[in-house]
């Protein structure tokens, strides 16, 4: 039945393997001899003295300052009382400990205490926090009490304070207690339950630099868990301070300009990518988040329909509207669809496409008459871009969009950035099971349709026009080196577009932006909003002939861009130039 | 349903039963229960839940043991391929569940009952390999590679979980069966060399916590409060037991909650602290005798499949005994493998009982063969 090997002696092999197995158990015997006989005295001694407690001393985080050295995030020392679960797990311990706190004006019952211990329990030898947020006066009052058990350990805790409050919340972010998921995801196994960690903004992005190094105190306790002596003490090391490019005074000005509105305002240095202003409204106060807020407060904040926690500058994707026309214009010029000297389009106020014809309207119903590319940019003539956009074709348009970083994160050094969307045929087929129509190309050419961009991506595009073709990576860290890649647009074509958007403010759709003492070049835009009033856009840089700063404003529900958003940008740019050192 | 000549009746079982092996099994289980009882008696928390559950599982395992003995190992070997295919399928499903939940998934849960395919896989791998290697002896390179491909695929699935401990048990089983089934020494040497070369790849694929466990095994003092804590405390427990031990229920390391997971991973530490060197030697000797008796049947039986089955089960139990006792002294990294018959845990106890019943069934079979000859 089975093809046994006649020539092979199974039992011989079996004996060999058996002997290997059985004799290898002698290795275990040798181990027992070594640990239980040779080293027994040493380990008996260790077992009887096994009364060391390690206390983790949190390190103060590095401070965060604005461009002028104004503090945005600092630490204050508070105190907490810690204990080891193994020392206070009897009912009478709970009772007496809770009474002690209650006597000193800290409300607590033995049930509260038990609940706290169980919630934080990891292992009997891991300290847990019994009460937090105590002042020095409260701690000394407690320690003076005769019944203050020596099983309780007062220890300093650094509490993070954000003096600027909501003014810089979206940039600086906030810290909070590490979650179970974060503990499991960590790579270097540095953190333990109860540690404070950056949750968003710069606090999260630069966690590694800011956190410092924890210290450790080793104390010996007696058999009842009472502290006998200090065995070892390692100082905690403070984290590295961080100087941001953000200007808090300019932030204050930004808040004044945007007061009462929802939206975003961002301003950046066109030459090195240093972000000077980032205002996302409504904002939130990060301070309560760091000490732990109640579940109800949290759900009110995170469930607010106005989304105060969202950073609209990097995390909000909107249709760019006419602001996008500079990218379309660059594509038209570079692909030679449009000859700057010759090509003109007659705008009757609408554009007809296909059979039966579908009508796309120009924003100006009466039409612009005959426009060349300069005029089309100045007057934001939609028909010019409709007609030439269809001629150019969607694939080329998307290719040039990618060249300007549309549809990819800008790489700014705060987390939570979104990519926006400039997806084409394949995406539409996958997402909507529909093929790409020329009507979609028409929409894309004036920045509508599926096209979505963040305010940060837009300032980056306009900065590239301002600085002669460098697509910068925006940054908040002032010591980080400027990074960029060059866009493929030729110098001559850049100049044409620059002239076009200069004319927007000088004589076109955003003349109102010219009233603030600086020469602004920029573009208005309206982002169609299916949920209500359209959003108003303006992106521009100044001074027009030697640009220093670029700024973008988005006013949600602000209607058309020229009246609401452009004065905000002009005033922001004028403020920045005025206060430039 | 079963053919009469491959199952046993009661008189055959009574005549052929290896009573010494049965007694050794019971003795080890009893010592385990004693340790589990002690592990549950902490200073600040005390529970007999684990002992009660372990005794219930012990009873259930004994019943399964007898049923398997009655059915006979031959019927299980026939099912080997299908059992193995089934566990492999479960492992693949688990892998995709693990991908979906972005974490290690080792269990299927059906309400209160949970099922770990890697445990069942040990038995089914042994059953499958015994038959396969008897049919296609790994004497030539073709058969050897075929066997390695069939068995190695489940090892890879387990490594992907990732469950390094179970994967090492599988490797021990596969190697032992191949060695006895007649793989030329030259090929065995090559297998060892290939295995050693694969270690760096394994290292790269390990998670941070797994690496830390390995580092800690090399030097527990690098992280005395974290992963190294367990190793240090366990070593103190074993070492402070001394020659005679501290006495039943007198161990301080376990009682003061210094040992984590005292009733599962560190059960031997609890035992060695209270019963000392003498107790430890007795347990090791009991396991040595058990392995000896398990293979006694293998020498007597003519069926090559049965010989391979016995060595496979011995390899499995041997590896887990070596690992868990060495780990308790900090001589091996922590893998979370239970100590057979000793550690608390129903499903692993049940699987060990099934395997031991199959080996016992092999011991009974020469009676049958003798009858058949007359």
Interface residues (C-beta under 8 A of the other chain):
Chain A: X2 X3 X4 X5 X8 X10 X11 X13 X14 X15 X16 X17 X18 X21 X22 X24 X25 X27 X28 X29 X31 X32 X33 X35 X36 X37 X39 X40 X42 X43 X44 X46 X47 X48 X50 X54 X86 X89 X90 X123 X124 X125 X184 X186 X187 X188 X189 X192
Chain B: X44 X45 X103 X134 X135 X136 X137 X139 X176 X179 X180 X181 X182 X208 X209 X212 X224 X225 X226 X229 X233 X235 X236 X237 X238 X239 X240 X241 X242 X243 X252 X253 X256 X257 X258 X260 X272 X276 X277 X280 X281 X284 X287 X288 X291 X292 X295 X298 X299 X304 X305 X307 X311 X314 X315 X318 X321 X322 X325 X326 X329 X331
